[in-house]
Amino acid sequence: MKIVFATHNQNKLIEVQSQLGTDFEVISLTDIECHDEIPETSETIEGNAILKADYVTEHFNMNCFADDTGLEVEILDGAPGVYSARYAGDHKNSENNIDKLLLNLENKSNRKAQFKTVIALNIDGKQHLFTGICKGSIAKERSGSMGFGYDSVFIPEGSNRTFAQMSLEEKAVLSHRGLAVKKLISHLSN
């Protein structure tokens, strides 16, 4: 089955394709020559996933799925949340986002956080939503060189390593996106 993943992010594409395996041919927005910056104007993670999936369905008439992810930090009242990619500004710079997060958590003992991913699947004229949540905490400094986004400062519950210190396979077992993708695979397999 060929399905569009509504992303230009190669890291996300590789991560999801590694989970979906060979039963599915996952293609990106670049592969379907969609070079538009799809508006993410919703105030919720669910809403942005739906906006992206609906855009591809409306403009390209293809089965697709889209995700949106947010890092929600307890002591920051759930921030950066839906603004995770733009936390330090519209230029979407991960290093600047991490710098701002670490600065906002300086001298804070409560470092509880969770990653939340919502996948919106548009297939055969129907829409389905799948949510994955990974609870954890924010490290005091960056560790690891793998992954992307906030991976170098997020330590999932039950681990003493950041996502950036884990292989793709290890991360997929624990991660928010991995959990949401498992639900997506289960649905597509039925």
Buried (B, 14 or more C-beta within 10 A) or exposed (E): EEBBBBBBBEBBBEBBBBBBEEEBEBBBBEEBEBEEEBEBEBEEBBBBBBBBBBBBBEEBEBBBBBBBBBBBBBBBEBBBBBBBBBBBEEEEBBEEBBBBBBEBBEEEEEBEBBBBBBBBBBBEEEBBBBBBEBBBBBBEEBBBEBBBBBBBBBBBEEBEBBBBBBEBEBBBEBBBBBBBBBBBBEBBEE
